[in-house]
Amino acid sequence: MNKRSANSTNLVAVSSKFLTAAALLMLPALALSGQSSSPVKKETTTTSGNGVTRSEKAEIRVEKRSPAYWRITFDNPPFNIFGPETIPQMEKVVAAIENDPDLRVVVFDSSVPGFFLTHYDFVPPLSESTELPSGRTGLHPLPDMLVRISKAPVVSIALIRGRATGVGSELALASDMRFASREKAILSQWEVGAALVPGGGPMARLPRLMGRGRALEVLLGSDDIDGELAEKYGYVNRSLPDSQLDAFVDGLAERISGFDRDAIADTKRLVDYASLPTDPEIGAGWDAFISSVKRPAAQAKIGKLMNMGLQSKADVEAKLGQYTGTLANR
């Protein structure tokens, strides 16, 4: 991703107009962890989106471990921030997942130590996000892609090592399965702490996974959830010792990739009927988010976080729950 100048946070702090744009750009946070130790094999393809300028880089890598099993790796150091330039790259990946007749399993992971996937990028102009056309579901392209990942006839697995905050959490929730490093995974929906409403679907997905009370604890507490607690709450399928995570996920993906594609797709489709939120539920969350970002309280709190070092200081990004807690009115 683009290198950000040292003046970015100062600009946000002094410009009310920019704060509004920056707040709106914070797409709630959706998807997912740290460094993948799996070797890159020969059949590795790099996916980049349409219209990516020369100063931008491919932030997503697709490694075809076999025709039936792909690794999709987020590679946008230092923090794996998700921005408007990531959306066309991700759209291309999602379309490939939907349309490949041999594919059975995809695993989302990260090559950036300490970060699976984090929040939306506050720096680019508002128009870079708002002028993007709606996706195939009619939703904004970010929630649209999450919905399509959930409904694709392909099994999706999030391998979470490091911080999965906002967009990262929402991508993990949209995936069919989630496996986390017991020592290194951190999940959170931190938006309420910044006076925002999450917009990538966690209000619709979390209660189905962990029940109403725990979902509200995660959403309204806006705090970090480690891998062990995430397993207890049902935020993830399992948390495993970090040294065992890659082998476990790879073994499961390899096993599923050998099964009949039609049987996989039909079974998943029937589970979807009983478990997935409807598109209007996801859309309602997005609408609530858009309303929330226009409020002065959200603009002020985002500005404070930017002044603290959001997007520029590793300590703030790594301890976002702690820093968000300092914004509470006391």
C-alpha positions as CSV (number, residue, x, y, z in Angstrom):
1,M,0.0,0.0,0.0
2,N,1.1,3.6,-0.3
3,K,3.5,4.9,2.2
4,R,1.8,7.5,4.3
5,S,3.4,10.8,5.0
6,A,4.2,11.9,8.6
7,N,1.8,14.8,8.1
8,S,-1.3,12.6,7.5
9,T,-2.5,12.5,11.1
10,N,-2.0,16.3,11.5
11,L,-4.1,17.0,8.4
12,V,-6.9,14.9,9.9
13,A,-6.7,16.6,13.2
14,V,-7.0,20.1,11.8
15,S,-9.5,19.6,9.0
16,S,-13.1,19.0,9.9
17,K,-14.0,18.3,6.3
18,F,-11.3,15.7,6.0
19,L,-12.4,14.1,9.3
20,T,-15.9,13.6,7.8
21,A,-14.4,11.9,4.8
22,A,-12.0,9.9,6.9
23,A,-14.7,8.7,9.1
24,L,-16.8,7.6,6.2
25,L,-13.9,5.8,4.8
26,M,-13.6,3.7,7.9
27,L,-15.7,0.9,6.4
28,P,-16.4,-1.0,9.5
29,A,-14.4,-2.7,9.9
30,L,-14.8,-6.1,8.2
31,A,-11.9,-8.8,7.5
32,L,-8.5,-11.7,9.5
33,S,-3.3,-12.6,11.0
34,G,0.3,-12.6,11.0
35,Q,3.0,-14.3,9.0
36,S,2.2,-17.5,7.1
37,S,5.1,-19.9,7.4
38,S,4.0,-22.0,4.5
39,P,6.4,-22.1,1.6
40,V,5.4,-20.5,-1.7
41,K,5.3,-23.1,-4.3
42,K,6.0,-22.7,-8.0
43,E,2.4,-22.3,-9.1
44,T,1.9,-18.9,-7.5
45,T,-0.1,-16.2,-9.2
46,T,-0.2,-12.5,-8.1
47,T,-3.6,-10.9,-8.3
48,S,-4.0,-7.1,-8.8
49,G,-7.1,-5.0,-9.4
50,N,-8.1,-2.9,-12.3
51,G,-6.9,0.7,-12.2
52,V,-4.1,0.2,-9.7
53,T,-1.6,3.0,-10.3
54,R,2.1,2.6,-10.5
55,S,2.6,3.9,-6.9
56,E,0.3,1.2,-5.6
57,K,1.1,-2.5,-5.3
58,A,-0.7,-5.8,-5.3
59,E,-1.9,-6.3,-1.8
60,I,-3.3,-9.8,-2.3
61,R,-1.4,-12.9,-3.5
62,V,-3.1,-16.0,-4.8
63,E,-1.1,-19.2,-4.5
64,K,-2.6,-22.2,-6.3
65,R,-1.4,-25.1,-4.2
66,S,-3.5,-27.4,-6.4
67,P,-6.4,-26.8,-8.9
68,A,-8.7,-27.5,-5.9
69,Y,-6.9,-25.6,-3.1
70,W,-5.8,-22.0,-3.1
71,R,-4.1,-19.8,-0.5
72,I,-5.1,-16.1,-0.6
73,T,-2.6,-14.1,1.3
74,F,-2.9,-10.4,2.4
75,D,0.4,-8.7,1.9
76,N,0.2,-5.0,2.7
77,P,2.8,-4.1,5.3
78,P,3.2,-2.7,7.9
79,F,-0.4,-3.2,9.2
80,N,-2.5,-4.9,6.4
81,I,-4.8,-1.9,6.2
82,F,-7.7,-2.4,3.8
83,G,-8.3,0.6,1.5
84,P,-10.3,1.6,-1.6
85,E,-7.5,0.4,-3.8
86,T,-7.8,-3.0,-2.2
87,I,-11.4,-3.4,-3.3
88,P,-10.9,-4.0,-7.0
89,Q,-8.1,-6.4,-6.2
90,M,-10.3,-8.3,-3.8
91,E,-13.2,-8.2,-6.3
92,K,-11.0,-10.0,-8.8
93,V,-10.1,-12.7,-6.3
94,V,-13.8,-13.2,-5.2
95,A,-14.9,-13.5,-8.9
96,A,-12.1,-16.1,-9.5
97,I,-13.3,-18.1,-6.5
98,E,-16.9,-18.0,-7.8
99,N,-16.0,-19.0,-11.3
100,D,-13.3,-21.6,-11.2
101,P,-14.9,-25.0,-11.9
102,D,-12.1,-27.0,-10.2
103,L,-11.7,-25.0,-6.9
104,R,-13.0,-26.5,-3.7
105,V,-11.2,-24.7,-0.8
106,V,-9.6,-21.3,-0.2
107,V,-7.6,-20.3,2.9
108,F,-7.2,-16.6,3.7
109,D,-4.0,-15.8,5.6
110,S,-1.4,-13.1,5.9
111,S,2.3,-12.6,5.3
112,V,2.5,-9.5,7.6
113,P,3.7,-10.5,11.1
114,G,1.2,-9.5,13.8
115,F,-1.6,-8.5,11.4
116,F,-4.2,-10.7,9.6
117,L,-6.2,-7.8,8.2
118,T,-7.2,-4.6,9.9
119,H,-9.5,-1.6,9.5
120,Y,-10.2,0.6,6.5
121,D,-7.8,3.2,5.3
122,F,-8.6,6.7,6.4
123,V,-6.1,8.6,4.2
124,P,-7.4,8.4,0.6
125,P,-10.1,10.9,-0.6
126,L,-13.7,10.0,0.1
127,S,-14.6,9.7,-3.6
128,E,-12.2,6.8,-4.0
129,S,-14.7,4.7,-2.0
130,T,-18.0,6.3,-2.6
131,E,-17.7,6.4,-6.4
132,L,-17.2,2.6,-6.6
133,P,-20.2,0.9,-8.2
134,S,-22.4,-1.5,-6.2
135,G,-21.5,-5.1,-6.3
136,R,-23.5,-8.0,-7.7
137,T,-25.8,-8.2,-4.7
138,G,-26.6,-4.4,-4.9
139,L,-24.6,-3.7,-1.7
140,H,-21.5,-1.6,-1.5
141,P,-18.6,-3.6,-2.9
142,L,-17.1,-4.4,0.5
143,P,-20.2,-6.0,2.1
144,D,-21.1,-7.4,-1.3
145,M,-17.8,-9.3,-1.5
146,L,-18.3,-10.7,2.0
147,V,-21.8,-11.9,1.2
148,R,-20.5,-13.6,-2.0
149,I,-17.7,-15.3,-0.1
150,S,-20.2,-16.8,2.3
151,K,-22.5,-18.1,-0.5
152,A,-19.8,-19.3,-3.0
153,P,-19.8,-23.0,-3.8
154,V,-16.3,-23.1,-2.4
155,V,-15.2,-23.7,1.3
156,S,-13.5,-20.6,2.8
157,I,-11.3,-20.8,5.8
158,A,-9.7,-17.9,7.7
159,L,-6.3,-18.7,9.3
160,I,-5.9,-15.9,11.9
161,R,-2.5,-15.1,13.2
162,G,-2.2,-11.6,14.5
163,R,-4.9,-8.8,14.6
164,A,-8.2,-9.3,12.8
165,T,-9.9,-6.0,13.4
166,G,-12.8,-4.4,11.7
167,V,-12.6,-5.5,8.1
168,G,-10.4,-8.4,9.2
169,S,-12.9,-9.6,11.7
170,E,-15.7,-9.3,9.2
171,L,-13.9,-11.2,6.6
172,A,-13.3,-14.0,9.1
173,L,-16.9,-14.0,10.0
174,A,-17.9,-14.2,6.4
175,S,-15.7,-17.2,5.9
176,D,-17.1,-20.7,6.5
177,M,-14.6,-21.6,9.1
178,R,-12.1,-19.7,11.3
179,F,-9.0,-21.1,13.0
180,A,-6.8,-18.9,15.3
181,S,-3.4,-18.9,16.8
182,R,-3.9,-19.3,20.6
183,E,-1.0,-17.1,21.4
184,K,-1.0,-14.5,18.5
185,A,-4.6,-14.0,17.3
186,I,-6.6,-10.9,18.3
187,L,-10.1,-10.3,17.0
188,S,-12.2,-7.3,17.6
189,Q,-15.1,-5.1,16.4
190,W,-13.9,-1.8,17.8
191,E,-16.2,0.7,16.0
192,V,-18.6,1.5,18.9
193,G,-15.6,2.7,20.9
194,A,-15.1,5.3,18.2
195,A,-18.8,6.2,18.1
196,L,-19.4,4.2,14.9
197,V,-21.7,1.3,14.0
198,P,-20.0,-1.6,12.4
199,G,-21.0,-1.9,8.8
200,G,-19.6,-5.2,7.4
201,G,-22.2,-7.5,8.9
202,P,-21.0,-8.5,12.4
203,M,-24.4,-7.6,14.0
204,A,-26.0,-10.1,11.7
205,R,-23.3,-12.8,12.0
206,L,-22.1,-12.8,15.6
207,P,-25.4,-13.6,17.3
208,R,-25.8,-16.6,15.1
209,L,-22.3,-17.9,16.2
210,M,-22.1,-17.0,19.9
211,G,-25.6,-15.9,21.1
212,R,-27.0,-12.5,21.7
213,G,-25.3,-11.7,25.0
214,R,-21.8,-12.5,23.9
215,A,-22.3,-10.8,20.6
216,L,-23.2,-7.6,22.4
217,E,-20.2,-8.0,24.7
218,V,-17.9,-8.1,21.6
219,L,-19.7,-5.3,19.7
220,L,-20.4,-2.9,22.6
221,G,-17.3,-3.7,24.6
222,S,-15.1,-2.8,21.5
223,D,-12.2,-4.6,23.1
224,D,-9.7,-7.2,21.9
225,I,-10.5,-10.9,22.1
226,D,-7.6,-13.3,22.2
227,G,-7.6,-16.6,20.5
228,E,-8.4,-18.7,23.5
229,L,-11.5,-16.6,24.5
230,A,-12.5,-16.4,20.8
231,E,-12.8,-20.2,20.8
232,K,-14.8,-20.3,24.0
233,Y,-17.2,-17.7,22.6
234,G,-17.6,-19.4,19.2
235,Y,-15.9,-16.4,17.4
236,V,-13.6,-19.0,15.8
237,N,-14.0,-22.8,15.3
238,R,-10.8,-23.6,17.3
239,S,-7.7,-21.9,18.6
240,L,-4.6,-23.9,18.3
241,P,-1.0,-23.5,19.5
242,D,0.7,-21.2,17.0
243,S,3.2,-23.9,16.1
244,Q,0.4,-26.2,15.1
245,L,-1.9,-23.8,13.3
246,D,-0.5,-23.9,9.8
247,A,-0.3,-27.7,9.7
248,F,-3.8,-28.2,11.0
249,V,-5.4,-25.7,8.5
250,D,-3.4,-27.0,5.6
251,G,-4.3,-30.6,6.5
252,L,-8.0,-29.8,6.7
253,A,-8.0,-27.8,3.5
254,E,-6.1,-30.6,1.7
255,R,-8.6,-33.2,3.0
256,I,-11.7,-31.2,1.8
257,S,-10.1,-30.4,-1.5
258,G,-10.1,-34.1,-2.4
259,F,-13.8,-34.5,-1.9
260,D,-16.5,-34.2,-4.6
261,R,-17.2,-30.6,-5.6
262,D,-20.9,-31.0,-6.1
263,A,-21.3,-32.7,-2.7
264,I,-19.4,-29.9,-1.1
265,A,-21.4,-27.1,-2.8
266,D,-24.8,-28.7,-2.1
267,T,-24.0,-29.4,1.6
268,K,-22.7,-25.8,2.1
269,R,-25.8,-24.4,0.3
270,L,-28.1,-26.3,2.7
271,V,-26.2,-25.2,5.7
272,D,-26.4,-21.6,4.4
273,Y,-30.2,-21.8,4.5
274,A,-30.1,-22.4,8.2
275,S,-27.3,-20.1,9.2
276,L,-26.6,-17.1,7.0
277,P,-28.1,-13.7,7.5
278,T,-30.1,-12.3,4.6
279,D,-28.7,-9.6,2.3
280,P,-31.2,-7.0,3.7
281,E,-29.8,-7.7,7.2
282,I,-26.3,-6.9,6.0
283,G,-27.6,-3.9,4.1
284,A,-29.3,-2.5,7.2
285,G,-26.0,-2.6,9.1
286,W,-24.3,-0.7,6.3
287,D,-27.0,2.0,6.3
288,A,-26.6,2.4,10.1
289,F,-22.8,2.7,9.7
290,I,-23.2,5.4,7.1
291,S,-25.5,7.4,9.4
292,S,-23.1,6.9,12.3
293,V,-20.0,8.3,10.6
294,K,-21.7,11.6,9.9
295,R,-22.2,12.3,13.6
296,P,-19.7,14.8,15.2
297,A,-18.9,12.4,18.0
298,A,-17.5,9.9,15.5
299,Q,-15.5,12.5,13.7
300,A,-14.0,13.7,16.9
301,K,-13.0,10.3,18.1
302,I,-11.5,9.2,14.8
303,G,-9.5,12.4,14.8
304,K,-8.2,11.6,18.3
305,L,-7.1,8.1,17.2
306,M,-5.3,9.5,14.2
307,N,-3.5,12.0,16.5
308,M,-2.5,9.1,18.7
309,G,-0.9,7.3,15.8
310,L,-3.6,5.2,14.1
311,Q,-2.1,4.0,10.7
312,S,1.3,5.4,11.6
313,K,2.4,3.8,14.9
314,A,2.8,0.1,15.4
315,D,1.9,0.3,19.1
316,V,-1.5,1.9,18.4
317,E,-2.4,-0.6,15.7
318,A,-1.2,-3.5,17.8
319,K,-3.1,-2.3,20.9
320,L,-6.1,-0.8,19.3
321,G,-8.5,-2.0,21.9
322,Q,-6.5,-0.3,24.6
323,Y,-6.3,3.0,22.7
324,T,-10.0,2.9,21.8
325,G,-10.8,2.6,25.5
326,T,-9.2,5.9,26.2
327,L,-11.9,7.6,24.1
328,A,-14.7,6.7,26.5
329,N,-16.4,9.6,28.2
330,R,-15.8,9.5,31.9
